[in-house]
Amino acid sequence: MRTLLSNATIVNEGRSFHGHLVIKDDSIEEVCEGKEAPCGDYDERVDATGCFILPGIIDTHVHFREPGLTAKADIKSESRAAAYGGVTTFFDMPNTMPQTTTLKALEDKFKRARKGCHVNYSFFFGATNDNIDLISQIDPKRVPGIKVFMGASTGNMLVEKKETLKALFRKASLPIVAHCEDNGQINRQMEIAINRYGDDPPVEQHPMVRSAKGCYDSSALAVDLARETGARLHVAHISTQQELSLFQPYREGDELPRITAEAALPHLLFTNADYYLRGALVKCNPAVKTEEDRKALRHALSDGRLFTVATDHAPHLRSEKVGGCKKAASGMPMVQFSLIGMLRLVDEGWLSMERLVQLMCHHPAMLFDVHGRGFLRPGFKADVVLVKRGEPWTLTNEMVESKCGWTPLEGERFNWRVEHTFCNGRHILDHERFDDSAQGEEVAFRIGI
């Protein structure tokens, strides 16, 4: 099976150029620069005039809710939403039911994905206070890293004792992805808010309860532990200007840093003003904070302090998003609209198209040592997305493919659309036509070790 994508602008490895891309079976056969399309026999031709060809997005931070929470989302529904958004690979977080904190639970997730996942997948292993000895038994070629919650979490997944954290950082040979918030500060601020406002303080109090200081103090602790132990640390969903000071700017071509930071879409798109407009729909952990914080995060997209952009896709039922900063569920579905959301920031001048591809494709592959994905290179898997800028359109809940059926971006206007998604060479999304029989693959890591 050979496919020709012709007459597009190809964005890859810091460059944009007019060209064509040839797919053979599940891999990229040729990336051609210039006006002349390569001759040959093709089973499918896609005229990509006016489109930009990008590597498929690698979203390294999602919560697809399976197993145990499938009323709100599951692997099949959310991987479909991912494909609609140009996301061809995801790494799922461990706070499901049961939690992915045993080797049996980890293998169960892989088994589930093999049965019904439309795009490529892997799963983080979750650290707890009593499973650190299992980390050495994890196959490093199958798992991207270890997730540790250094802030409030469910069940026993909160790891906050410094000695336990230090032991984890010393033993982990895989990258550690940390959710950083100071649990003691959260509890104290919630008590203050309840005393002032009642049992369920208004959602506008959420960024005061989950404060900037609580984020910074926890992130600073994680960075200190990584420096002391030599662990590879990736701090998830940075939400404050102050936290950015903890990270050194990365320049393309430099040695891969051992301490890096992720921005999540909610903190790049929303501010605390949106609590008054959208209520608990924009409630997430860490909390969306000030305009100054958002502006600093947007600047850091281009100055090297942020290494990746992910979604923290976390769907809930609409009924669970009712209430204030204590009772309303935290999290929002973002995977379907992350790419077009970031393209809007490109239009606004916050980053270039080339930088977007680095943050959402190249750097995730580099950070977790993903084998054969994340770049448009001959021999790499043909995970490809085509996007096109056109007339403005308005996002409605009826367009949402996620099982929860809503988006905090309802009513927002966008200029970009995902026109085509190819996953492992298969044309999974052709405008609005979706190949429901498409099956993704398990991602391989660190093949050279």
N, C-alpha and C positions, 0 to 999 in steps of 0.2 A: 504494500500500500504506500503510494507516494502522493504527497500533497504539496502544492505550491501556493505560498502566500506572497502575492506580488504587489509592487508599487506602493510600499508603505514607508513610513519613517521608522527605522529600527533604533531602539534605545537600549544600549548595552555597554557595560564596562566604561562608563564615563563619556560616551560619545552618542550622538544622534546623527543618522545618515540615511539617505534614500537607498532602499534596497529591497531584497527579496529573501524569503526563507523557505528552504526545502525540508520537508519532514518525510522520513522513510520509516514506516512501521511505527515504533514507539519513540524514535530518537530524531534529533536534528541531524540532517545530512549535510546541509550547506547553508551558510549565511553569506549572501552575495551583496556587495555594495555596487551601486551604479544604477543607470536607467534600464539597462538591458536585462530582462529576466532570463534565467538559465533555460536552455532548450531541454526537451526531454518529454517522456511520456508520464502523465500524471493521472491518478485516479480521481483527484479532486483539485480544483483550482479556486482560490479565493482572491477576488480582486479587492485588495486592501487599500485602494486609493483613498487618501484622506485619513487613514488610520495610523496609529502608532502601535508598533509591535513591541511588547515588553516580555521579559520572562514572567512566568506565572508567579503570582504573589505567594510568599511563604509567610503565613501568619503563625507566629511562634507562641501565641497566648490566646487560647480559646477555652471556653467551658461548654462542651456540647451535651452535658447533663446525663449521658448514658454511661453506666446503668443507674437506675434508682430514682431518677428525676425526669423521666421521659414524658410526663404530662406536658412539660414546657418545651422540651427539645429532645432530639435524639441524633445519633450519628448520621442517619440517612437524611433527615430533613435539613440539618445544618450544613452538611457537606453539599447538598443541593444549593442552598443559599450561598455557600462559599463559591461554587462554580459560577453562579450568576454574578458574583462580584469580582471574578477574575482571580480568585484564590485557588491555587491548585495543590497546595500543601498546608496542613495545619498540624500543630502540636497541642494536644489537649491536656488540661490541668487535672490534678488528682482528686479534687474535692467533689467526688461523686458518691454514690451509695451502693456498694461499699466504697470507701476511699481506696485510691490506688497506692496503698502503703504496704502491700505484700506482693510477693512474686506471683501468687495465684491470681490476685485481682488485676495485676498488670497483664498477665497472659489472657485473662478473660476479655479485657478491652481489645486486644489485638484480634481475638477470635470474633468479636462482635463487628469490628471494622471490616474484616475479610468478607463478612456476609452482606454488607449493605452500604459501604462508604463509597461515594461517587468520586472523591479526589484522594490525594495521597495523605498519609497519616502517620503519626507516632504519638507517644504518650509519655508525659513526665511521670517520674516516680516521686511520691510524696514523702518527705521526711517527717518523723514524729519524735517524741521524746524517747521512744524505746525501740526504734527499728534501724538505728544507724548501722548495726552490724550486717544488715541485709544489703547495704549499698555495694559492698565488694562482690556480691553475687549477680549484680545486674550486668547483662550483656551490653557493653558500650557501643556495639554496632547496631543496636536496635532502639536505644533510648537516648533522647537528646540531652537530658540532664536531670537534676534533682530540684524539686520545688520545695522551698521552705517558707512557711508563713511566720514572719517575725512580728505579726500584728494579730488582731482578733480573727479567729477562724472558727470553723465548726469542728465538733468532736475533739479528738486529741491532736489535731494537726497544728496547733499553736506551739511553736518552739521558741521560748523566750529566755530560758536560763542561759547565762553567758557560757558556762562551762559545757553545756550540752551543745550549744551552737559552735563553740570552738572545736569540740570533738568532730562534729559534722564537717566543718570546713577543713579540718586536717585529713579526714579520711576520704573525702569525695575527690575522686579523680575526674569525674564528669563535671561540666559546668553547673554551678548552683544558681538557680533563679530565685530571687528573694522578693517576697511581698513585705515591704518595710513600713510598719507603723508601730508606735510605742503603745502597747496594750494598756499599761498603767495610766498613761495620760488620757487615753480614750475613755477609760472607765471613770476617771475623775471628772473629765469635762462633761460626760453624759450625766453624772450625778448633779453637777451644777446646773445643767440645762433642765433637768427634770424638776429640780427644786424651784426653778424660775418659771417654767412654762407648763409643767404638768407631766403626766406619764409618757406622753409621746410628743416631744418638742417639735415645733414646725421644721419642715425639711430644710428651710433656709439656715437652720442651725447646724446642719450636717458638717460644713467645713470648719466650724468652730469645735465641734465634738472630735472630729478626726482632723486635727489641726495641722498646720504647716510645720510647727515645731515638732509634733509627734512623728511626722514623716521624716524630717531632717535628722532627728536624733537617732531613729532606727536605721536609716540609710547610712549615717556616719558610722554607727556600730558595725554594720555589715562590711563597709569598706575597710575599716580598721582590722576586722578579723581576716579579711581576704589578704590584706597586706602582710599581716603577721604570719599567716599560715601558707601563703602562696597559692591559695585556692583561686580558681577561675569564678568570678562573680559577675552576674548580670542582674542589675536591680530593675525590677519590673515597674511599669507605669509610674515614672517620675511625675509628680504633680506640682512641684513648687520651684520657684526661682532659686531658692537657697540650696536645694539639693544639687543643682547643676554644678555648683562650685566644687563638688566632690569628685568630678570626673575630668580627666585630661582630654583635650581635643585630639581626635584621631585624624591623621592625614592619610589619604589613600596611598597605598604602597608601603606604609610603615608596618612594622611588626604588629601582629594582632594583639591588642591590649588584653590584659588579664582581668581588668575591672571595667565594665561597660554599663551603659544605661539604656533603657527602653522608654519610649513615649507610647502611650496608648491613645487611641482616637478620642475618647471622651474628653481628655484634658487638653487636646489640641483644638477641639471644636466648640466646647462649651465653657462658660464661666459661671460664677455664683449668681449672676443676674438671671441665668436661665432657670434657677429654682422658682423664681416668681412667674416665669412664663410657662414652664413645662412641669413644674412640681417634681414629684418623686420619679418621674420618667428619666431624669438625669441624675438620680442618686446612684452613686457607685462608690467603691472603696479602692483606693483612697478617694476622698471627696474631690469633686470639681471645685476649683478655688478661684482666685481673683483674675481680673483682666490682666494685671501685671504678671501673674504667674503664667497665664496662657501665652502672653506676648513673649516672655523669656523662653518658654518651651519652643515656640515657633522659630525664634531666632536660632535656637540651638539645633534645629534640624539641619542647618547649613554650616555651623561652625565646628562641627566634629564632636561636640560633647554628647550628643545623642547618637547611639550606634544603630538602633533598630526602631522601627515603628510597627506596632501590633494593635490588635483591637481590644483585647480583654473581653471578647464577645461572651456575654453572660445573660442569656435570655431568661425571663420570668414570665409567668402568666400576668396579664394586665391586672387581674384582681389582686395580685401580690404587690403591685406597685402603688397601693393605696395607703396613705398614712403619712406620718412624719419621719423624723430622722432616726427613730427607734424601730417603728413597726414596719415601714415600707421596705421591701426587699431591695438590696443593692445590686446593681448590674443592669446592663442594657445590651440588646442585640445590635451588633455593628458589622459583622463579617461581610454582609452583602454589599455594604455601601462604603467600606473603608477606602477602596481605591478611588472612587469618584469623589469622596470627601477630601482625600489628599490632592487629587487633581485640581480641586477648587483652590487649595492653598497654593498650588503651582500658578494658577491664573492670577492669584492675588500677589504673587511675587515673593512668597516666603521661602520657596526653594525651587530648584530647577527640576525638569523632568528627569534628567540624569541622576540627580541626587535622590529623587523619589525611588528610582530603581535600586540605587545602592542601599537605601534604608529598608526597603520592603522585600528585596529579592537577594541581592548579592551579600549584604552583611549577615542576614539570618543564616544563609548557607555557610558563610565563612565562620561565624561564631560557633555553630554547632557541628561544623565539619560534615555537612550534608554531602553525600556522594552523588555526583552527576546531576545536580539540579541547581537552580538559582541563577544561571547564566545562559545566554544564547550562544552555545558553542557546539561545533560538530561533535557528535558522540554523546552529548548530554541528552537526558530525557526531554522529549518535546512537550514541556510544560510552557504554554505560550498564551498570552492574552492580547487581544486587539481592542483598543479603545479609540473612540472618535469624539471630537468636539463638534457640537451642533447647536440647534436652537434650544433655548432654555426650556426646562420641563420641571414639573412640580412632583415631589415624592409624596405618595399616599400610602396608607397602610395596606391597601389592596395589592400593592406591588411586592409586599414582603413575602419572601419564601421561607423564612424561619417559622418554626412550628408555633411560636408564641403569637405571631400575627400582628405585631406592631413595631414601630420604630420611633425613637426620640427625635428623629429628623423629619417627621411628618410635616408637610407644608414648606420644607426647604426647597429652594430652586437650585438646579444643577445644570451645567452645560455639557457634561461628559456622559457617555454611555459605554458600557462594556458590550462590544458587538459580537466577539467570538472568544471562546475559551477552549483551548486544547489541553488535554491532560494525558500524558504518556502517548502523544500522537493522536489521540481520539478526539474528534470534534464534538465535545460534550455540550457546548452551547453555541448555537448558530442563531444570532439575534435572540429571539424569544423562544426558539425551538430547543428543547432540552432532551438529551439522550438519557432517558431514565435507566437504561440498562448498563450505563458506564460504571466501571468499577475501578477505584483507585488502587494504589500499591502501598505497601509498607515502605517507609523511607529507610535507607541504609546510611549509617554514619561511620566515620573513622575507619574506612576500609583498609587504609594503609597500616593500621597498628598491628 
